[in-house]
């Protein structure tokens, strides 16, 4: 007796692709913020410079997430 039925998968794989693409920037932002907090704790006088570099890094990382969102729309 065969208890396993054939399952037909329908839909777009782009949703799975974006889910996987969102993991990288999420981890990257977490690392950048964590290292900024660590650097500020070690040298409080550098907090302003570290904060500016943190925001620049976050902007570049989030650009990757936006590319991940847009890619499925223009690929066949």
HTML snippet that shows the backbone in 3Dmol.js (N, CA, C, O; Angstrom):
<script src="https://3Dmol.org/build/3Dmol-min.js"></script>
<div id="view" style="width:600px;height:400px;position:relative"></div>
<script>
const pdb = `
ATOM      1  N   UNK A   1       0.842  -1.180   0.000  1.00  0.00           N
ATOM      2  CA  UNK A   1       0.000   0.000   0.000  1.00  0.00           C
ATOM      3  C   UNK A   1       0.889   1.246   0.000  1.00  0.00           C
ATOM      4  O   UNK A   1       1.731   1.421   0.880  1.00  0.00           O
ATOM      5  N   UNK A   2       0.688   2.098  -0.990  1.00  0.00           N
ATOM      6  CA  UNK A   2       1.500   3.296  -1.147  1.00  0.00           C
ATOM      7  C   UNK A   2       0.847   4.455  -0.391  1.00  0.00           C
ATOM      8  O   UNK A   2      -0.222   4.930  -0.774  1.00  0.00           O
ATOM      9  N   UNK A   3       1.487   4.898   0.667  1.00  0.00           N
ATOM     10  CA  UNK A   3       0.905   5.979   1.469  1.00  0.00           C
ATOM     11  C   UNK A   3       1.390   7.352   1.018  1.00  0.00           C
ATOM     12  O   UNK A   3       0.823   8.373   1.407  1.00  0.00           O
ATOM     13  N   UNK A   4       2.430   7.377   0.207  1.00  0.00           N
ATOM     14  CA  UNK A   4       2.950   8.660  -0.265  1.00  0.00           C
ATOM     15  C   UNK A   4       2.255   9.053  -1.557  1.00  0.00           C
ATOM     16  O   UNK A   4       2.281   8.300  -2.530  1.00  0.00           O
ATOM     17  N   UNK A   5       1.649  10.194  -1.574  1.00  0.00           N
ATOM     18  CA  UNK A   5       0.963  10.685  -2.766  1.00  0.00           C
ATOM     19  C   UNK A   5       1.871  11.659  -3.500  1.00  0.00           C
ATOM     20  O   UNK A   5       2.681  12.353  -2.886  1.00  0.00           O
ATOM     21  N   UNK A   6       1.732  11.704  -4.800  1.00  0.00           N
ATOM     22  CA  UNK A   6       2.497  12.655  -5.590  1.00  0.00           C
ATOM     23  C   UNK A   6       1.948  14.055  -5.329  1.00  0.00           C
ATOM     24  O   UNK A   6       0.741  14.287  -5.411  1.00  0.00           O
ATOM     25  N   UNK A   7       2.836  14.970  -5.019  1.00  0.00           N
ATOM     26  CA  UNK A   7       2.434  16.340  -4.714  1.00  0.00           C
ATOM     27  C   UNK A   7       2.912  17.230  -5.849  1.00  0.00           C
ATOM     28  O   UNK A   7       4.091  17.226  -6.203  1.00  0.00           O
ATOM     29  N   UNK A   8       1.996  17.984  -6.408  1.00  0.00           N
ATOM     30  CA  UNK A   8       2.351  18.910  -7.468  1.00  0.00           C
ATOM     31  C   UNK A   8       2.614  20.285  -6.855  1.00  0.00           C
ATOM     32  O   UNK A   8       1.767  20.854  -6.166  1.00  0.00           O
ATOM     33  N   UNK A   9       3.788  20.786  -7.122  1.00  0.00           N
ATOM     34  CA  UNK A   9       4.169  22.093  -6.580  1.00  0.00           C
ATOM     35  C   UNK A   9       3.926  23.137  -7.664  1.00  0.00           C
ATOM     36  O   UNK A   9       4.460  23.035  -8.768  1.00  0.00           O
ATOM     37  N   UNK A  10       3.129  24.127  -7.345  1.00  0.00           N
ATOM     38  CA  UNK A  10       2.865  25.207  -8.287  1.00  0.00           C
ATOM     39  C   UNK A  10       3.236  26.530  -7.635  1.00  0.00           C
ATOM     40  O   UNK A  10       3.359  26.620  -6.414  1.00  0.00           O
ATOM     41  N   UNK A  11       3.410  27.533  -8.443  1.00  0.00           N
ATOM     42  CA  UNK A  11       3.724  28.856  -7.920  1.00  0.00           C
ATOM     43  C   UNK A  11       5.076  29.315  -8.434  1.00  0.00           C
ATOM     44  O   UNK A  11       5.645  28.733  -9.357  1.00  0.00           O
ATOM     45  N   UNK A  12       5.560  30.346  -7.828  1.00  0.00           N
ATOM     46  CA  UNK A  12       6.806  30.955  -8.257  1.00  0.00           C
ATOM     47  C   UNK A  12       7.903  30.681  -7.239  1.00  0.00           C
ATOM     48  O   UNK A  12       7.690  30.783  -6.031  1.00  0.00           O
ATOM     49  N   UNK A  13       9.055  30.339  -7.738  1.00  0.00           N
ATOM     50  CA  UNK A  13      10.199  30.141  -6.851  1.00  0.00           C
ATOM     51  C   UNK A  13      10.822  31.466  -6.429  1.00  0.00           C
ATOM     52  O   UNK A  13      11.719  31.485  -5.586  1.00  0.00           O
ATOM     53  N   UNK A  14      10.361  32.570  -7.002  1.00  0.00           N
ATOM     54  CA  UNK A  14      10.942  33.866  -6.654  1.00  0.00           C
ATOM     55  C   UNK A  14      10.676  34.220  -5.193  1.00  0.00           C
ATOM     56  O   UNK A  14      11.477  34.922  -4.575  1.00  0.00           O
ATOM     57  N   UNK A  15       9.572  33.750  -4.637  1.00  0.00           N
ATOM     58  CA  UNK A  15       9.307  34.040  -3.231  1.00  0.00           C
ATOM     59  C   UNK A  15      10.314  33.326  -2.337  1.00  0.00           C
ATOM     60  O   UNK A  15      10.766  33.876  -1.332  1.00  0.00           O
ATOM     61  N   UNK A  16      10.654  32.123  -2.701  1.00  0.00           N
ATOM     62  CA  UNK A  16      11.681  31.401  -1.933  1.00  0.00           C
ATOM     63  C   UNK A  16      13.037  32.064  -2.136  1.00  0.00           C
ATOM     64  O   UNK A  16      13.829  32.193  -1.202  1.00  0.00           O
ATOM     65  N   UNK A  17      13.290  32.482  -3.369  1.00  0.00           N
ATOM     66  CA  UNK A  17      14.551  33.162  -3.657  1.00  0.00           C
ATOM     67  C   UNK A  17      14.706  34.443  -2.872  1.00  0.00           C
ATOM     68  O   UNK A  17      15.787  34.732  -2.358  1.00  0.00           O
ATOM     69  N   UNK A  18      13.632  35.218  -2.772  1.00  0.00           N
ATOM     70  CA  UNK A  18      13.737  36.443  -1.991  1.00  0.00           C
ATOM     71  C   UNK A  18      13.903  36.136  -0.519  1.00  0.00           C
ATOM     72  O   UNK A  18      14.643  36.830   0.179  1.00  0.00           O
ATOM     73  N   UNK A  19      13.233  35.117  -0.039  1.00  0.00           N
ATOM     74  CA  UNK A  19      13.408  34.732   1.362  1.00  0.00           C
ATOM     75  C   UNK A  19      14.852  34.393   1.671  1.00  0.00           C
ATOM     76  O   UNK A  19      15.380  34.779   2.714  1.00  0.00           O
ATOM     77  N   UNK A  20      15.487  33.674   0.766  1.00  0.00           N
ATOM     78  CA  UNK A  20      16.901  33.353   0.952  1.00  0.00           C
ATOM     79  C   UNK A  20      17.774  34.597   0.786  1.00  0.00           C
ATOM     80  O   UNK A  20      18.782  34.749   1.475  1.00  0.00           O
ATOM     81  N   UNK A  21      17.381  35.484  -0.131  1.00  0.00           N
ATOM     82  CA  UNK A  21      18.164  36.702  -0.350  1.00  0.00           C
ATOM     83  C   UNK A  21      18.048  37.667   0.823  1.00  0.00           C
ATOM     84  O   UNK A  21      18.936  38.496   1.020  1.00  0.00           O
ATOM     85  N   UNK A  22      16.985  37.580   1.600  1.00  0.00           N
ATOM     86  CA  UNK A  22      16.808  38.477   2.741  1.00  0.00           C
ATOM     87  C   UNK A  22      17.621  38.038   3.951  1.00  0.00           C
ATOM     88  O   UNK A  22      17.859  38.834   4.860  1.00  0.00           O
ATOM     89  N   UNK A  23      18.041  36.796   3.969  1.00  0.00           N
ATOM     90  CA  UNK A  23      18.818  36.307   5.109  1.00  0.00           C
ATOM     91  C   UNK A  23      20.178  36.995   5.170  1.00  0.00           C
ATOM     92  O   UNK A  23      20.620  37.408   6.242  1.00  0.00           O
ATOM     93  N   UNK A  24      20.841  37.119   4.024  1.00  0.00           N
ATOM     94  CA  UNK A  24      22.175  37.724   3.980  1.00  0.00           C
ATOM     95  C   UNK A  24      22.217  39.154   4.499  1.00  0.00           C
ATOM     96  O   UNK A  24      23.002  39.451   5.400  1.00  0.00           O
ATOM     97  N   UNK A  25      21.392  40.050   3.956  1.00  0.00           N
ATOM     98  CA  UNK A  25      21.392  41.416   4.471  1.00  0.00           C
ATOM     99  C   UNK A  25      20.976  41.505   5.936  1.00  0.00           C
ATOM    100  O   UNK A  25      21.474  42.356   6.673  1.00  0.00           O
ATOM    101  N   UNK A  26      20.066  40.629   6.361  1.00  0.00           N
ATOM    102  CA  UNK A  26      19.664  40.641   7.769  1.00  0.00           C
ATOM    103  C   UNK A  26      20.827  40.314   8.688  1.00  0.00           C
ATOM    104  O   UNK A  26      21.026  40.969   9.711  1.00  0.00           O
ATOM    105  N   UNK A  27      21.587  39.306   8.320  1.00  0.00           N
ATOM    106  CA  UNK A  27      22.768  38.936   9.106  1.00  0.00           C
ATOM    107  C   UNK A  27      23.820  40.039   9.023  1.00  0.00           C
ATOM    108  O   UNK A  27      24.463  40.372  10.018  1.00  0.00           O
ATOM    109  N   UNK A  28      23.990  40.602   7.823  1.00  0.00           N
ATOM    110  CA  UNK A  28      24.984  41.663   7.642  1.00  0.00           C
ATOM    111  C   UNK A  28      24.701  42.892   8.475  1.00  0.00           C
ATOM    112  O   UNK A  28      25.615  43.452   9.080  1.00  0.00           O
ATOM    113  N   UNK A  29      23.449  43.321   8.519  1.00  0.00           N
ATOM    114  CA  UNK A  29      23.082  44.487   9.325  1.00  0.00           C
ATOM    115  C   UNK A  29      23.316  44.186  10.804  1.00  0.00           C
ATOM    116  O   UNK A  29      23.792  45.045  11.545  1.00  0.00           O
ATOM    117  N   UNK A  30      22.990  42.997  11.223  1.00  0.00           N
ATOM    118  CA  UNK A  30      23.224  42.621  12.623  1.00  0.00           C
ATOM    119  C   UNK A  30      24.696  42.670  12.989  1.00  0.00           C
ATOM    120  O   UNK A  30      25.054  43.147  14.066  1.00  0.00           O
ATOM    121  N   UNK A  31      25.546  42.184  12.108  1.00  0.00           N
ATOM    122  CA  UNK A  31      26.983  42.205  12.369  1.00  0.00           C
ATOM    123  C   UNK A  31      27.502  43.635  12.405  1.00  0.00           C
ATOM    124  O   UNK A  31      28.280  43.990  13.291  1.00  0.00           O
ATOM    125  N   UNK A  32      27.076  44.465  11.447  1.00  0.00           N
ATOM    126  CA  UNK A  32      27.548  45.852  11.392  1.00  0.00           C
ATOM    127  C   UNK A  32      27.152  46.611  12.657  1.00  0.00           C
ATOM    128  O   UNK A  32      27.973  47.319  13.240  1.00  0.00           O
ATOM    129  N   UNK A  33      25.908  46.466  13.077  1.00  0.00           N
ATOM    130  CA  UNK A  33      25.454  47.174  14.271  1.00  0.00           C
ATOM    131  C   UNK A  33      26.171  46.657  15.511  1.00  0.00           C
ATOM    132  O   UNK A  33      26.559  47.439  16.379  1.00  0.00           O
ATOM    133  N   UNK A  34      26.348  45.345  15.596  1.00  0.00           N
ATOM    134  CA  UNK A  34      27.050  44.765  16.740  1.00  0.00           C
ATOM    135  C   UNK A  34      28.482  45.243  16.845  1.00  0.00           C
ATOM    136  O   UNK A  34      28.959  45.554  17.936  1.00  0.00           O
ATOM    137  N   UNK A  35      29.169  45.304  15.723  1.00  0.00           N
ATOM    138  CA  UNK A  35      30.561  45.763  15.737  1.00  0.00           C
ATOM    139  C   UNK A  35      30.652  47.257  16.037  1.00  0.00           C
ATOM    140  O   UNK A  35      31.614  47.710  16.658  1.00  0.00           O
ATOM    141  N   UNK A  36      29.654  48.021  15.599  1.00  0.00           N
ATOM    142  CA  UNK A  36      29.643  49.456  15.930  1.00  0.00           C
ATOM    143  C   UNK A  36      29.460  49.656  17.422  1.00  0.00           C
ATOM    144  O   UNK A  36      30.128  50.498  18.022  1.00  0.00           O
ATOM    145  N   UNK A  37      28.568  48.898  18.024  1.00  0.00           N
ATOM    146  CA  UNK A  37      28.366  48.993  19.476  1.00  0.00           C
ATOM    147  C   UNK A  37      29.631  48.581  20.211  1.00  0.00           C
ATOM    148  O   UNK A  37      30.012  49.208  21.199  1.00  0.00           O
ATOM    149  N   UNK A  38      30.281  47.527  19.729  1.00  0.00           N
ATOM    150  CA  UNK A  38      31.523  47.067  20.351  1.00  0.00           C
ATOM    151  C   UNK A  38      32.617  48.129  20.239  1.00  0.00           C
ATOM    152  O   UNK A  38      33.343  48.385  21.200  1.00  0.00           O
ATOM    153  N   UNK A  39      32.731  48.752  19.046  1.00  0.00           N
ATOM    154  CA  UNK A  39      33.735  49.791  18.861  1.00  0.00           C
ATOM    155  C   UNK A  39      33.448  51.023  19.705  1.00  0.00           C
ATOM    156  O   UNK A  39      34.379  51.642  20.221  1.00  0.00           O
ATOM    157  N   UNK A  40      32.186  51.390  19.855  1.00  0.00           N
ATOM    158  CA  UNK A  40      31.819  52.534  20.685  1.00  0.00           C
ATOM    159  C   UNK A  40      32.111  52.245  22.148  1.00  0.00           C
ATOM    160  O   UNK A  40      32.527  53.138  22.886  1.00  0.00           O
ATOM    161  N   UNK A  41      31.900  51.015  22.571  1.00  0.00           N
ATOM    162  CA  UNK A  41      32.203  50.656  23.961  1.00  0.00           C
ATOM    163  C   UNK A  41      33.704  50.705  24.227  1.00  0.00           C
ATOM    164  O   UNK A  41      34.130  51.057  25.326  1.00  0.00           O
ATOM    165  N   UNK A  42      34.500  50.355  23.230  1.00  0.00           N
ATOM    166  CA  UNK A  42      35.957  50.378  23.406  1.00  0.00           C
ATOM    167  C   UNK A  42      36.520  51.796  23.347  1.00  0.00           C
ATOM    168  O   UNK A  42      37.418  52.140  24.115  1.00  0.00           O
ATOM    169  N   UNK A  43      35.993  52.621  22.438  1.00  0.00           N
ATOM    170  CA  UNK A  43      36.482  53.989  22.297  1.00  0.00           C
ATOM    171  C   UNK A  43      35.296  54.928  22.135  1.00  0.00           C
ATOM    172  O   UNK A  43      34.878  55.210  21.012  1.00  0.00           O
ATOM    173  N   UNK A  44      34.751  55.414  23.243  1.00  0.00           N
ATOM    174  CA  UNK A  44      33.561  56.271  23.177  1.00  0.00           C
ATOM    175  C   UNK A  44      33.773  57.562  22.388  1.00  0.00           C
ATOM    176  O   UNK A  44      32.816  58.106  21.837  1.00  0.00           O
ATOM    177  N   UNK A  45      34.998  58.056  22.322  1.00  0.00           N
ATOM    178  CA  UNK A  45      35.239  59.302  21.592  1.00  0.00           C
ATOM    179  C   UNK A  45      35.097  59.120  20.073  1.00  0.00           C
ATOM    180  O   UNK A  45      34.992  60.109  19.348  1.00  0.00           O
ATOM    181  N   UNK A  46      35.093  57.892  19.586  1.00  0.00           N
ATOM    182  CA  UNK A  46      34.941  57.619  18.160  1.00  0.00           C
ATOM    183  C   UNK A  46      33.492  57.321  17.771  1.00  0.00           C
ATOM    184  O   UNK A  46      33.230  56.884  16.650  1.00  0.00           O
ATOM    185  N   UNK A  47      32.560  57.553  18.680  1.00  0.00           N
ATOM    186  CA  UNK A  47      31.164  57.177  18.447  1.00  0.00           C
ATOM    187  C   UNK A  47      30.591  57.860  17.204  1.00  0.00           C
ATOM    188  O   UNK A  47      29.868  57.224  16.438  1.00  0.00           O
ATOM    189  N   UNK A  48      30.893  59.123  16.992  1.00  0.00           N
ATOM    190  CA  UNK A  48      30.351  59.849  15.836  1.00  0.00           C
ATOM    191  C   UNK A  48      30.841  59.275  14.518  1.00  0.00           C
ATOM    192  O   UNK A  48      30.049  59.059  13.600  1.00  0.00           O
ATOM    193  N   UNK A  49      32.133  59.029  14.418  1.00  0.00           N
ATOM    194  CA  UNK A  49      32.694  58.465  13.188  1.00  0.00           C
ATOM    195  C   UNK A  49      32.180  57.050  12.951  1.00  0.00           C
ATOM    196  O   UNK A  49      31.859  56.676  11.823  1.00  0.00           O
ATOM    197  N   UNK A  50      32.107  56.277  14.011  1.00  0.00           N
ATOM    198  CA  UNK A  50      31.597  54.911  13.870  1.00  0.00           C
ATOM    199  C   UNK A  50      30.140  54.899  13.437  1.00  0.00           C
ATOM    200  O   UNK A  50      29.733  54.069  12.624  1.00  0.00           O
ATOM    201  N   UNK A  51      29.352  55.828  13.987  1.00  0.00           N
ATOM    202  CA  UNK A  51      27.932  55.882  13.633  1.00  0.00           C
ATOM    203  C   UNK A  51      27.755  56.228  12.152  1.00  0.00           C
ATOM    204  O   UNK A  51      26.920  55.636  11.470  1.00  0.00           O
ATOM    205  N   UNK A  52      28.533  57.176  11.665  1.00  0.00           N
ATOM    206  CA  UNK A  52      28.458  57.539  10.248  1.00  0.00           C
ATOM    207  C   UNK A  52      28.830  56.378   9.342  1.00  0.00           C
ATOM    208  O   UNK A  52      28.158  56.123   8.343  1.00  0.00           O
ATOM    209  N   UNK A  53      29.896  55.677   9.689  1.00  0.00           N
ATOM    210  CA  UNK A  53      30.301  54.516   8.903  1.00  0.00           C
ATOM    211  C   UNK A  53      29.271  53.400   9.001  1.00  0.00           C
ATOM    212  O   UNK A  53      29.064  52.664   8.035  1.00  0.00           O
ATOM    213  N   UNK A  54      28.620  53.264  10.158  1.00  0.00           N
ATOM    214  CA  UNK A  54      27.594  52.241  10.325  1.00  0.00           C
ATOM    215  C   UNK A  54      26.422  52.510   9.379  1.00  0.00           C
ATOM    216  O   UNK A  54      25.942  51.593   8.714  1.00  0.00           O
ATOM    217  N   UNK A  55      25.962  53.755   9.316  1.00  0.00           N
ATOM    218  CA  UNK A  55      24.832  54.072   8.448  1.00  0.00           C
ATOM    219  C   UNK A  55      25.189  53.878   6.976  1.00  0.00           C
ATOM    220  O   UNK A  55      24.346  53.446   6.189  1.00  0.00           O
ATOM    221  N   UNK A  56      26.422  54.189   6.597  1.00  0.00           N
ATOM    222  CA  UNK A  56      26.862  53.949   5.227  1.00  0.00           C
ATOM    223  C   UNK A  56      26.873  52.453   4.926  1.00  0.00           C
ATOM    224  O   UNK A  56      26.420  52.028   3.864  1.00  0.00           O
ATOM    225  N   UNK A  57      27.384  51.666   5.848  1.00  0.00           N
ATOM    226  CA  UNK A  57      27.404  50.213   5.668  1.00  0.00           C
ATOM    227  C   UNK A  57      26.008  49.623   5.593  1.00  0.00           C
ATOM    228  O   UNK A  57      25.747  48.743   4.772  1.00  0.00           O
ATOM    229  N   UNK A  58      25.109  50.099   6.443  1.00  0.00           N
ATOM    230  CA  UNK A  58      23.734  49.596   6.424  1.00  0.00           C
ATOM    231  C   UNK A  58      23.065  49.938   5.097  1.00  0.00           C
ATOM    232  O   UNK A  58      22.330  49.119   4.546  1.00  0.00           O
ATOM    233  N   UNK A  59      23.313  51.141   4.578  1.00  0.00           N
ATOM    234  CA  UNK A  59      22.716  51.538   3.299  1.00  0.00           C
ATOM    235  C   UNK A  59      23.199  50.630   2.174  1.00  0.00           C
ATOM    236  O   UNK A  59      22.406  50.235   1.319  1.00  0.00           O
ATOM    237  N   UNK A  60      24.481  50.295   2.161  1.00  0.00           N
ATOM    238  CA  UNK A  60      25.011  49.423   1.119  1.00  0.00           C
ATOM    239  C   UNK A  60      24.467  48.004   1.255  1.00  0.00           C
ATOM    240  O   UNK A  60      24.184  47.347   0.253  1.00  0.00           O
ATOM    241  N   UNK A  61      24.322  47.534   2.482  1.00  0.00           N
ATOM    242  CA  UNK A  61      23.780  46.191   2.701  1.00  0.00           C
ATOM    243  C   UNK A  61      22.319  46.137   2.286  1.00  0.00           C
ATOM    244  O   UNK A  61      21.887  45.165   1.666  1.00  0.00           O
ATOM    245  N   UNK A  62      21.561  47.160   2.617  1.00  0.00           N
ATOM    246  CA  UNK A  62      20.145  47.168   2.254  1.00  0.00           C
ATOM    247  C   UNK A  62      19.949  47.294   0.747  1.00  0.00           C
ATOM    248  O   UNK A  62      18.918  46.872   0.223  1.00  0.00           O
ATOM    249  N   UNK A  63      20.926  47.869   0.043  1.00  0.00           N
ATOM    250  CA  UNK A  63      20.844  47.906  -1.412  1.00  0.00           C
ATOM    251  C   UNK A  63      20.821  46.484  -1.969  1.00  0.00           C
ATOM    252  O   UNK A  63      20.146  46.217  -2.964  1.00  0.00           O
ATOM    253  N   UNK A  64      21.550  45.578  -1.338  1.00  0.00           N
ATOM    254  CA  UNK A  64      21.525  44.182  -1.767  1.00  0.00           C
ATOM    255  C   UNK A  64      20.140  43.582  -1.584  1.00  0.00           C
ATOM    256  O   UNK A  64      19.678  42.809  -2.423  1.00  0.00           O
ATOM    257  N   UNK A  65      19.478  43.936  -0.487  1.00  0.00           N
ATOM    258  CA  UNK A  65      18.124  43.423  -0.262  1.00  0.00           C
ATOM    259  C   UNK A  65      17.162  43.961  -1.313  1.00  0.00           C
ATOM    260  O   UNK A  65      16.291  43.227  -1.781  1.00  0.00           O
ATOM    261  N   UNK A  66      17.302  45.220  -1.692  1.00  0.00           N
ATOM    262  CA  UNK A  66      16.428  45.790  -2.723  1.00  0.00           C
ATOM    263  C   UNK A  66      16.674  45.141  -4.080  1.00  0.00           C
ATOM    264  O   UNK A  66      15.735  44.943  -4.852  1.00  0.00           O
ATOM    265  N   UNK A  67      17.927  44.811  -4.376  1.00  0.00           N
ATOM    266  CA  UNK A  67      18.216  44.089  -5.612  1.00  0.00           C
ATOM    267  C   UNK A  67      17.568  42.710  -5.564  1.00  0.00           C
ATOM    268  O   UNK A  67      17.058  42.229  -6.576  1.00  0.00           O
ATOM    269  N   UNK A  68      17.585  42.076  -4.403  1.00  0.00           N
ATOM    270  CA  UNK A  68      16.940  40.778  -4.246  1.00  0.00           C
ATOM    271  C   UNK A  68      15.446  40.845  -4.451  1.00  0.00           C
ATOM    272  O   UNK A  68      14.846  39.905  -4.973  1.00  0.00           O
ATOM    273  N   UNK A  69      14.833  41.954  -4.042  1.00  0.00           N
ATOM    274  CA  UNK A  69      13.389  42.125  -4.257  1.00  0.00           C
ATOM    275  C   UNK A  69      13.093  42.347  -5.740  1.00  0.00           C
ATOM    276  O   UNK A  69      12.136  41.782  -6.269  1.00  0.00           O
ATOM    277  N   UNK A  70      13.890  43.148  -6.403  1.00  0.00           N
ATOM    278  CA  UNK A  70      13.597  43.544  -7.785  1.00  0.00           C
ATOM    279  C   UNK A  70      13.950  42.472  -8.804  1.00  0.00           C
ATOM    280  O   UNK A  70      13.330  42.408  -9.866  1.00  0.00           O
ATOM    281  N   UNK A  71      14.918  41.640  -8.511  1.00  0.00           N
ATOM    282  CA  UNK A  71      15.401  40.667  -9.496  1.00  0.00           C
ATOM    283  C   UNK A  71      14.315  39.756 -10.054  1.00  0.00           C
ATOM    284  O   UNK A  71      14.279  39.562 -11.270  1.00  0.00           O
ATOM    285  N   UNK A  72      13.428  39.185  -9.245  1.00  0.00           N
ATOM    286  CA  UNK A  72      12.421  38.287  -9.832  1.00  0.00           C
ATOM    287  C   UNK A  72      11.461  38.976 -10.799  1.00  0.00           C
ATOM    288  O   UNK A  72      10.845  38.308 -11.629  1.00  0.00           O
ATOM    289  N   UNK A  73      11.323  40.297 -10.706  1.00  0.00           N
ATOM    290  CA  UNK A  73      10.385  40.997 -11.572  1.00  0.00           C
ATOM    291  C   UNK A  73      10.908  41.188 -12.989  1.00  0.00           C
ATOM    292  O   UNK A  73      10.112  41.260 -13.926  1.00  0.00           O
ATOM    293  N   UNK A  74      12.227  41.273 -13.175  1.00  0.00           N
ATOM    294  CA  UNK A  74      12.724  41.489 -14.524  1.00  0.00           C
ATOM    295  C   UNK A  74      13.438  40.272 -15.115  1.00  0.00           C
ATOM    296  O   UNK A  74      13.909  40.327 -16.251  1.00  0.00           O
ATOM    297  N   UNK A  75      13.521  39.192 -14.370  1.00  0.00           N
ATOM    298  CA  UNK A  75      14.034  37.944 -14.940  1.00  0.00           C
ATOM    299  C   UNK A  75      12.866  37.105 -15.440  1.00  0.00           C
ATOM    300  O   UNK A  75      11.792  37.101 -14.838  1.00  0.00           O
ATOM    301  N   UNK A  76      13.078  36.399 -16.536  1.00  0.00           N
ATOM    302  CA  UNK A  76      11.948  35.594 -17.067  1.00  0.00           C
ATOM    303  C   UNK A  76      11.614  34.398 -16.189  1.00  0.00           C
ATOM    304  O   UNK A  76      10.698  33.638 -16.503  1.00  0.00           O
TER     305      UNK A  76
END
`;
const viewer = $3Dmol.createViewer("view");
viewer.addModel(pdb, "pdb");
viewer.setStyle({}, {cartoon: {color: "spectrum"}});
viewer.zoomTo();
viewer.render();
</script>
